Amino acid sequence: MFRRTFWFTTGVAAGVWATTKVNRKLRQLTPESLAATAANKAIETGGRIKDRAVDFALDVRDNMARREAELGDALGLDAPVDRELPGPGRYAAIENRNSPKSKPRYAEGSAYLTNPYNRNEDH
């Protein structure tokens, strides 16, 4: 009698274990789960690529500064390696004196001194 109970319990436990294992695998293979797994792996891969790119850029910058210092020493230049670049800016190549910004649109002798395209003048 004890042997039958033992094997029955063992069979039930094996069935529960196998059912649980199969259900877990089925849940992993649903489209939502596969999409989430693919998204997580893409994010991890993107993070690794970004880290590698940042490390590469820092290595390039360090080696560039070192090489500039070597060339400066070899050529006898005393210029600093870490000098700041000028900020971005736009400068007019030719001054435009006929620009609408330089003079008003109304006639100089006119008493009407407001913008003729003012939408609020009738309100």
N, CA and C atoms as a LAMMPS dump frame, in Angstrom:
ITEM: TIMESTEP
0
ITEM: NUMBER OF ATOMS
369
ITEM: BOX BOUNDS ff ff ff
-5.0000000000000000e+02 5.0000000000000000e+02
-5.0000000000000000e+02 5.0000000000000000e+02
-5.0000000000000000e+02 5.0000000000000000e+02
ITEM: ATOMS id mol type element x y z
1 1 1 N 0.811 -1.193 0
2 1 2 C 0 0 0
3 1 3 C 0.86 1.265 0
4 2 1 N 1.93 1.222 0.768
5 2 2 C 2.806 2.379 0.84
6 2 3 C 3.456 2.649 -0.511
7 3 1 N 3.816 1.582 -1.257
8 3 2 C 4.437 1.766 -2.565
9 3 3 C 3.47 2.452 -3.516
10 4 1 N 2.228 2.063 -3.499
11 4 2 C 1.247 2.669 -4.388
12 4 3 C 1.072 4.157 -4.064
13 5 1 N 1.002 4.502 -2.792
14 5 2 C 0.856 5.901 -2.375
15 5 3 C 2.083 6.706 -2.787
16 6 1 N 3.267 6.112 -2.598
17 6 2 C 4.512 6.778 -2.987
18 6 3 C 4.511 7.074 -4.479
19 7 1 N 4.211 6.094 -5.309
20 7 2 C 4.262 6.293 -6.758
21 7 3 C 3.132 7.209 -7.24
22 8 1 N 1.995 7.132 -6.569
23 8 2 C 0.911 8.049 -6.923
24 8 3 C 1.332 9.494 -6.626
25 9 1 N 1.902 9.74 -5.452
26 9 2 C 2.361 11.078 -5.068
27 9 3 C 3.47 11.552 -5.998
28 10 1 N 4.382 10.658 -6.34
29 10 2 C 5.469 11 -7.263
30 10 3 C 4.901 11.378 -8.631
31 11 1 N 3.933 10.65 -9.104
32 11 2 C 3.298 10.951 -10.391
33 11 3 C 2.569 12.284 -10.381
34 12 1 N 1.857 12.559 -9.282
35 12 2 C 1.157 13.834 -9.158
36 12 3 C 2.16 14.983 -9.141
37 13 1 N 3.243 14.823 -8.374
38 13 2 C 4.267 15.873 -8.292
39 13 3 C 4.92 16.095 -9.662
40 14 1 N 5.223 15.018 -10.379
41 14 2 C 5.82 15.145 -11.709
42 14 3 C 4.847 15.82 -12.67
43 15 1 N 3.572 15.508 -12.57
44 15 2 C 2.568 16.142 -13.429
45 15 3 C 2.425 17.626 -13.147
46 16 1 N 2.419 17.976 -11.866
47 16 2 C 2.323 19.396 -11.491
48 16 3 C 3.558 20.138 -11.972
49 17 1 N 4.723 19.536 -11.772
50 17 2 C 5.979 20.169 -12.2
51 17 3 C 5.987 20.363 -13.724
52 18 1 N 5.612 19.33 -14.47
53 18 2 C 5.611 19.414 -15.932
54 18 3 C 4.585 20.437 -16.415
55 19 1 N 3.412 20.472 -15.801
56 19 2 C 2.383 21.435 -16.195
57 19 3 C 2.86 22.861 -15.937
58 20 1 N 3.476 23.074 -14.789
59 20 2 C 4.001 24.395 -14.456
60 20 3 C 5.078 24.815 -15.449
61 21 1 N 5.962 23.904 -15.769
62 21 2 C 7.049 24.184 -16.7
63 21 3 C 6.492 24.531 -18.093
64 22 1 N 5.522 23.766 -18.565
65 22 2 C 4.929 24.005 -19.886
66 22 3 C 4.194 25.342 -19.903
67 23 1 N 3.451 25.655 -18.843
68 23 2 C 2.721 26.921 -18.788
69 23 3 C 3.671 28.117 -18.786
70 24 1 N 4.78 28.006 -18.058
71 24 2 C 5.773 29.079 -18.063
72 24 3 C 6.323 29.296 -19.471
73 25 1 N 6.656 28.218 -20.142
74 25 2 C 7.212 28.317 -21.49
75 25 3 C 6.179 28.903 -22.454
76 26 1 N 4.92 28.522 -22.306
77 26 2 C 3.878 29.076 -23.166
78 26 3 C 3.703 30.577 -22.935
79 27 1 N 3.794 30.999 -21.655
80 27 2 C 3.701 32.426 -21.36
81 27 3 C 4.879 33.188 -21.947
82 28 1 N 6.055 32.57 -21.989
83 28 2 C 7.229 33.221 -22.57
84 28 3 C 7.102 33.351 -24.083
85 29 1 N 6.319 32.505 -24.704
86 29 2 C 6.205 32.512 -26.154
87 29 3 C 5 33.29 -26.673
88 30 1 N 4.3 34.018 -25.802
89 30 2 C 3.204 34.849 -26.28
90 30 3 C 3.781 36.056 -27.02
91 31 1 N 3.037 36.639 -27.953
92 31 2 C 3.559 37.787 -28.699
93 31 3 C 3.953 38.972 -27.805
94 32 1 N 3.178 39.233 -26.767
95 32 2 C 3.502 40.344 -25.864
96 32 3 C 4.823 40.104 -25.152
97 33 1 N 5.018 38.879 -24.683
98 33 2 C 6.248 38.55 -23.983
99 33 3 C 7.448 38.602 -24.919
100 34 1 N 7.273 38.106 -26.137
101 34 2 C 8.372 38.149 -27.108
102 34 3 C 8.723 39.593 -27.461
103 35 1 N 7.701 40.449 -27.613
104 35 2 C 7.958 41.856 -27.923
105 35 3 C 8.686 42.546 -26.774
106 36 1 N 8.27 42.258 -25.542
107 36 2 C 8.931 42.861 -24.385
108 36 3 C 10.377 42.395 -24.274
109 37 1 N 10.609 41.12 -24.525
110 37 2 C 11.973 40.593 -24.467
111 37 3 C 12.842 41.231 -25.543
112 38 1 N 12.312 41.363 -26.756
113 38 2 C 13.078 41.982 -27.841
114 38 3 C 13.375 43.446 -27.519
115 39 1 N 12.414 44.152 -26.951
116 39 2 C 12.627 45.559 -26.599
117 39 3 C 13.693 45.692 -25.517
118 40 1 N 13.643 44.83 -24.524
119 40 2 C 14.648 44.88 -23.456
120 40 3 C 16.05 44.603 -23.997
121 41 1 N 16.153 43.629 -24.879
122 41 2 C 17.472 43.317 -25.446
123 41 3 C 17.968 44.45 -26.329
124 42 1 N 17.058 45.099 -27.058
125 42 2 C 17.461 46.231 -27.894
126 42 3 C 17.962 47.386 -27.035
127 43 1 N 17.293 47.632 -25.918
128 43 2 C 17.723 48.698 -25.018
129 43 3 C 19.094 48.373 -24.427
130 44 1 N 19.289 47.135 -24.012
131 44 2 C 20.593 46.734 -23.466
132 44 3 C 21.687 46.894 -24.51
133 45 1 N 21.413 46.454 -25.74
134 45 2 C 22.404 46.548 -26.804
135 45 3 C 22.706 48.002 -27.122
136 46 1 N 21.668 48.832 -27.188
137 46 2 C 21.87 50.253 -27.442
138 46 3 C 22.707 50.906 -26.363
139 47 1 N 22.473 50.529 -25.117
140 47 2 C 23.276 51.068 -24.014
141 47 3 C 24.735 50.666 -24.123
142 48 1 N 24.966 49.409 -24.512
143 48 2 C 26.351 48.956 -24.664
144 48 3 C 27.036 49.679 -25.816
145 49 1 N 26.31 49.859 -26.932
146 49 2 C 26.899 50.558 -28.073
147 49 3 C 27.2 52.003 -27.706
148 50 1 N 26.281 52.64 -26.974
149 50 2 C 26.493 54.028 -26.555
150 50 3 C 27.717 54.121 -25.649
151 51 1 N 27.835 53.197 -24.699
152 51 2 C 28.995 53.213 -23.806
153 51 3 C 30.289 53.045 -24.587
154 52 1 N 30.284 52.151 -25.56
155 52 2 C 31.49 51.949 -26.364
156 52 3 C 31.818 53.188 -27.181
157 53 1 N 30.791 53.829 -27.738
158 53 2 C 31.024 55.035 -28.537
159 53 3 C 31.57 56.168 -27.674
160 54 1 N 31.033 56.317 -26.466
161 54 2 C 31.524 57.356 -25.562
162 54 3 C 32.97 57.075 -25.175
163 55 1 N 33.276 55.827 -24.852
164 55 2 C 34.66 55.474 -24.517
165 55 3 C 35.59 55.744 -25.683
166 56 1 N 35.156 55.404 -26.896
167 56 2 C 35.976 55.646 -28.078
168 56 3 C 36.208 57.138 -28.268
169 57 1 N 35.156 57.949 -28.119
170 57 2 C 35.3 59.392 -28.294
171 57 3 C 36.246 59.982 -27.249
172 58 1 N 36.155 59.503 -26.027
173 58 2 C 37.06 59.999 -24.986
174 58 3 C 38.504 59.593 -25.267
175 59 1 N 38.702 58.377 -25.744
176 59 2 C 40.055 57.939 -26.112
177 59 3 C 40.613 58.782 -27.249
178 60 1 N 39.779 59.045 -28.251
179 60 2 C 40.228 59.866 -29.38
180 60 3 C 40.602 61.26 -28.897
181 61 1 N 39.774 61.845 -28.04
182 61 2 C 40.041 63.191 -27.543
183 61 3 C 41.34 63.232 -26.729
184 62 1 N 41.547 62.232 -25.869
185 62 2 C 42.782 62.189 -25.077
186 62 3 C 44.008 62.039 -25.962
187 63 1 N 43.93 61.114 -26.921
188 63 2 C 45.073 60.912 -27.805
189 63 3 C 45.308 62.12 -28.709
190 64 1 N 44.248 62.804 -29.112
191 64 2 C 44.394 63.999 -29.929
192 64 3 C 45.107 65.093 -29.138
193 65 1 N 44.722 65.284 -27.88
194 65 2 C 45.378 66.298 -27.044
195 65 3 C 46.844 65.946 -26.821
196 66 1 N 47.112 64.662 -26.594
197 66 2 C 48.498 64.239 -26.396
198 66 3 C 49.322 64.468 -27.658
199 67 1 N 48.749 64.126 -28.821
200 67 2 C 49.474 64.303 -30.084
201 67 3 C 49.678 65.782 -30.408
202 68 1 N 48.68 66.628 -30.1
203 68 2 C 48.85 68.06 -30.308
204 68 3 C 49.958 68.615 -29.435
205 69 1 N 50.033 68.116 -28.196
206 69 2 C 51.112 68.555 -27.312
207 69 3 C 52.466 68.11 -27.858
208 70 1 N 52.539 66.879 -28.369
209 70 2 C 53.796 66.398 -28.951
210 70 3 C 54.198 67.246 -30.148
211 71 1 N 53.236 67.544 -31.021
212 71 2 C 53.546 68.368 -32.188
213 71 3 C 53.917 69.789 -31.78
214 72 1 N 53.237 70.323 -30.775
215 72 2 C 53.576 71.652 -30.284
216 72 3 C 54.989 71.702 -29.735
217 73 1 N 55.39 70.673 -28.999
218 73 2 C 56.759 70.607 -28.484
219 73 3 C 57.761 70.458 -29.62
220 74 1 N 57.429 69.623 -30.61
221 74 2 C 58.348 69.395 -31.723
222 74 3 C 58.507 70.646 -32.578
223 75 1 N 57.441 71.432 -32.729
224 75 2 C 57.501 72.635 -33.563
225 75 3 C 57.847 73.882 -32.764
226 76 1 N 57.946 73.753 -31.458
227 76 2 C 58.301 74.893 -30.621
228 76 3 C 57.157 75.859 -30.393
229 77 1 N 55.952 75.381 -30.49
230 77 2 C 54.785 76.234 -30.252
231 77 3 C 54.428 76.193 -28.777
232 78 1 N 54.077 77.354 -28.248
233 78 2 C 53.696 77.418 -26.836
234 78 3 C 52.197 77.621 -26.672
235 79 1 N 51.42 77.314 -27.685
236 79 2 C 49.968 77.501 -27.607
237 79 3 C 49.372 76.476 -26.65
238 80 1 N 48.382 76.894 -25.852
239 80 2 C 47.749 75.922 -24.953
240 80 3 C 46.932 74.903 -25.739
241 81 1 N 46.915 73.687 -25.211
242 81 2 C 46.204 72.601 -25.883
243 81 3 C 44.699 72.724 -25.676
244 82 1 N 44.272 73.192 -24.514
245 82 2 C 42.843 73.212 -24.167
246 82 3 C 42.209 74.576 -24.383
247 83 1 N 42.631 75.316 -25.37
248 83 2 C 42.036 76.625 -25.601
249 83 3 C 40.59 76.46 -26.065
250 84 1 N 39.77 77.456 -25.722
251 84 2 C 38.358 77.386 -26.086
252 84 3 C 38.157 77.888 -27.505
253 85 1 N 37.261 77.249 -28.19
254 85 2 C 36.906 77.679 -29.53
255 85 3 C 35.914 78.824 -29.428
256 86 1 N 35.894 79.72 -30.395
257 86 2 C 34.899 80.799 -30.339
258 86 3 C 33.5 80.231 -30.486
259 87 1 N 32.552 80.907 -29.88
260 87 2 C 31.173 80.454 -29.935
261 87 3 C 30.598 80.599 -31.329
262 88 1 N 29.562 79.845 -31.624
263 88 2 C 28.959 79.957 -32.955
264 88 3 C 28.275 81.316 -33.103
265 89 1 N 28.402 81.886 -34.246
266 89 2 C 27.776 83.178 -34.492
267 89 3 C 27.692 83.433 -35.977
268 90 1 N 26.784 84.296 -36.338
269 90 2 C 26.652 84.68 -37.734
270 90 3 C 27.011 86.148 -37.856
271 91 1 N 27.8 86.435 -38.823
272 91 2 C 28.182 87.803 -39.086
273 91 3 C 27.792 88.136 -40.519
274 92 1 N 27.271 89.331 -40.712
275 92 2 C 26.863 89.745 -42.053
276 92 3 C 28.1 90.016 -42.882
277 93 1 N 28.159 89.425 -44.059
278 93 2 C 29.293 89.653 -44.939
279 93 3 C 29.229 91.056 -45.526
280 94 1 N 28.045 91.495 -45.873
281 94 2 C 27.829 92.825 -46.433
282 94 3 C 26.675 93.449 -45.677
283 95 1 N 26.846 94.686 -45.271
284 95 2 C 25.777 95.355 -44.547
285 95 3 C 24.674 95.744 -45.517
286 96 1 N 23.445 95.402 -45.202
287 96 2 C 22.308 95.692 -46.05
288 96 3 C 21.616 96.934 -45.526
289 97 1 N 21.81 98.041 -46.181
290 97 2 C 21.205 99.296 -45.724
291 97 3 C 19.749 99.412 -46.159
292 98 1 N 19.324 98.593 -47.082
293 98 2 C 17.945 98.643 -47.553
294 98 3 C 17.057 97.637 -46.836
295 99 1 N 17.512 97.145 -45.721
296 99 2 C 16.766 96.151 -44.968
297 99 3 C 15.515 96.777 -44.368
298 100 1 N 14.389 96.059 -44.375
299 100 2 C 13.184 96.611 -43.74
300 100 3 C 13.361 96.794 -42.242
301 101 1 N 14.326 96.144 -41.636
302 101 2 C 14.557 96.303 -40.2
303 101 3 C 15.24 97.626 -39.892
304 102 1 N 15.942 98.191 -40.863
305 102 2 C 16.714 99.391 -40.596
306 102 3 C 15.87 100.662 -40.655
307 103 1 N 14.75 100.673 -41.381
308 103 2 C 13.914 101.867 -41.435
309 103 3 C 12.45 101.454 -41.373
310 104 1 N 11.566 102.328 -40.895
311 104 2 C 10.155 101.966 -40.769
312 104 3 C 9.487 101.86 -42.131
313 105 1 N 8.346 101.19 -42.161
314 105 2 C 7.61 100.971 -43.402
315 105 3 C 6.753 102.171 -43.791
316 106 1 N 6.467 103.046 -42.88
317 106 2 C 5.603 104.189 -43.185
318 106 3 C 6.44 105.31 -43.777
319 107 1 N 5.76 106.238 -44.427
320 107 2 C 6.45 107.39 -45.011
321 107 3 C 6.938 108.297 -43.898
322 108 1 N 8.095 108.913 -44.103
323 108 2 C 8.704 109.694 -43.025
324 108 3 C 7.881 110.917 -42.64
325 109 1 N 7.19 111.531 -43.57
326 109 2 C 6.407 112.72 -43.258
327 109 3 C 5.01 112.396 -42.776
328 110 1 N 4.643 111.144 -42.7
329 110 2 C 3.298 110.765 -42.352
330 110 3 C 3.064 110.847 -40.861
331 111 1 N 1.827 111.138 -40.47
332 111 2 C 1.466 111.172 -39.051
333 111 3 C 1.125 109.78 -38.549
334 112 1 N 0.95 108.824 -39.464
335 112 2 C 0.604 107.441 -39.102
336 112 3 C 1.887 106.71 -38.741
337 113 1 N 2.171 106.524 -37.451
338 113 2 C 3.449 105.964 -37.02
339 113 3 C 3.329 104.552 -36.468
340 114 1 N 2.232 103.889 -36.633
341 114 2 C 2.098 102.528 -36.131
342 114 3 C 2.277 101.536 -37.264
343 115 1 N 2.39 100.289 -36.921
344 115 2 C 2.55 99.227 -37.909
345 115 3 C 1.244 99.077 -38.68
346 116 1 N 1.268 99.151 -40.026
347 116 2 C 0.014 99.051 -40.775
348 116 3 C -0.613 97.661 -40.715
349 117 1 N 0.109 96.654 -40.248
350 117 2 C -0.43 95.307 -40.175
351 117 3 C -0.861 94.927 -38.76
352 118 1 N -1.127 95.906 -37.933
353 118 2 C -1.543 95.666 -36.564
354 118 3 C -2.987 95.198 -36.573
355 119 1 N -3.239 94.012 -36.1
356 119 2 C -4.596 93.439 -36.097
357 119 3 C -5.482 94.054 -35.033
358 120 1 N -4.898 94.65 -34.016
359 120 2 C -5.672 95.153 -32.876
360 120 3 C -6.14 96.576 -33.055
361 121 1 N -5.876 97.246 -34.16
362 121 2 C -6.234 98.652 -34.27
363 121 3 C -7.734 98.872 -34.398
364 122 1 N -8.487 97.881 -34.864
365 122 2 C -9.933 98.052 -34.983
366 122 3 C -10.688 97.618 -33.73
367 123 1 N -10.045 97.053 -32.797
368 123 2 C -10.736 96.492 -31.632
369 123 3 C -10.721 97.43 -30.475
